[in-house]
Amino acid sequence: FTMTSSHLHRLLLRALALGMAAAGALHALMGVAAERLLDPHLPPLLETLPSLDNQNRFYGAMFAVTGAVLWQAAGDLERYRPLITTALVGFMLAGLVRLIGVAKLGWPAPMVLALLVIEVVLPPCLLLWCRRNRG
């Protein structure tokens, strides 16, 4: 078995999809408590705020569903190319929106900063690679 470009692309998209689904499920199940995994210095009070917990669970579920959709779309790169492109651009834009928080409140914890870099760098790389290696 030789790894073709499309096989590798599919594999990377599925790895991203699994990461998204796992992170989303974690937030959906743990709520605000999942944030402590990213920044252990967060005040315990956050976990007692119902609205914040509720929002975290909602966004977590949506992130997990986006991962599931991306997983499915990676099974047929040509057929789902517009969906893959939309998901990757959305993922990148969501990462860029984090910069509003940076401008307003300063730099986040190192783990969150690492996520920001992944969210902003990985999608354009995958999109360019997909464009160069049709199929």
N, C-alpha and C positions, 0 to 999 in steps of 0.2 A: 504494500500500500504506500503510495506516494502522496504527500500532503500538497495539494494544489492551493493556489491562492484563494480560491473560493471556499475550500475546506477550512483554511486557516481563518478567513474572514468570518465564516459561520461560527467557528469555534470561539473566536474573540467576542463576537456579538452575544453568543450564548453565555460566555463567562460574565460579561457585563450584565446580561439579563438575570443570571443567578444572583449576582451581587445585589442588584436592585431589588429583586424579589425577597432575598433574605433580609436586607436592611429594612425594607418596607414592612415585612412581617414582624420583625423585631419591634419596630416602633408601633405597629398596630396592636401588638400583644402587650407591650410594656408601657405604652404611653410616654409621658414625660420622663419616666425613670430610664428609658433608653438613652436619653441625652447624657446621663451620667457616664455612660460608656465612652462617650466622645470627650467629655470634660468632667473629670471627677471633682473639680472644684466648684461645681454649681451648687447653689444653696439648696438644702433639702426642702425649703418652702415651695419650690417650683412644683414638686410632686403633689402638692396639696391643692393646686389651682385647677378646678374642674374644667374651665374653658381651655386652658393651655393643654391639659392632658387630652381633652376631647379633640382639639385641633391636631395634635401630634398623632393621634391614632388614625384620624381621617387621612392626613397626608401620608402616613405610613402605608395605609391600605391602598391608596392611589399609586404610590411608588411601587408597591408589590405587583399591582395589576399591570402597570407599565412594563415592569420586568417580564411578566408572563406574556404580554403581547409581543415584546421584542424577541423573546424566546421562540414563539410561534413563527414570527416573521422571518427569523434567521433560517428557518427550514427551507425557504424558497426565496433566495436573494433577489432574483429578477422580478418575480411576481409582486413581492412586498417592498420593493425598493422605495416607493414613495412613503410608505408607512415607516420603514427603517429610517429614512432621511428625516421625517417629521419627528420621530422619537429622539433621534440623536441631536437634532437642532434644539428641540425642547429641553433636553437634558443639559445641553451647553448653556442655553439662555437661563435656565434655572440656576446654574452655577454662577453665571455672570451677575445675576440679581443679588447673590450673596455680597457683592461689592457695595451694594447700598448699605447693608449692615456694617461693613467695614468702614465706610465713609462716616456713618452716623455714630458708631460705638467703638470702633477700633478693631484690631485683629482678633480673630477667634482663637480658640485652643488649637494646638498643633495638629491634632487629628482632623479637626474641621477644616483647617487650612489645607491639609493634604487632600481632603475630599474636593475642595474648591479647585485645586490644581487639576485633579483627575477629571472633574466635570467640564473644565474649560479646555483642556488639552486633548483628551481622548476622543471626543466626538468628531472634531474636525479632522483628526488623523484618520479615523475610520472612514469618514465620508470621502476624503481624498483618495484613500486606498481603494475604496469601493468604486469610485469614479474611474480610476486608472485600470482596475482589474474587473471589468464587467464580467459577471457570471459567477 
